[in-house]
Amino acid sequence: MATNVIQLDLCGMEPPEPMERVLDALSRLQAGDEIRMLIDREPRPLYRILEQNGFEYTVMPRDDYLFDILIRHFS
């Protein structure tokens, strides 16, 4: 169970605002915390940033063409 869950609804935002908000949330994430984000486009550049910085993530495409993404920090 996550210690702290940060919820981000990034739907309808123009770039670069969604990325800026996610990066800000990542900077505040502690071990065991999670970010749950909802976005209306697949944030492919974010995946590389997450992988390079040791975050785990799960992408769940939805039937309504939104992406539900869970990001976890364990270290």
PyMOL commands that set and color helices and strands:
alter all, ss='L'
color gray80, all
select helices_A, chain A and resi 17-28+44-52
alter helices_A, ss='H'
color red, helices_A
select strands_A, chain A and resi 5-9+34-39+56-61+67-72
alter strands_A, ss='S'
color yellow, strands_A
deselect
rebuild
show_as cartoon
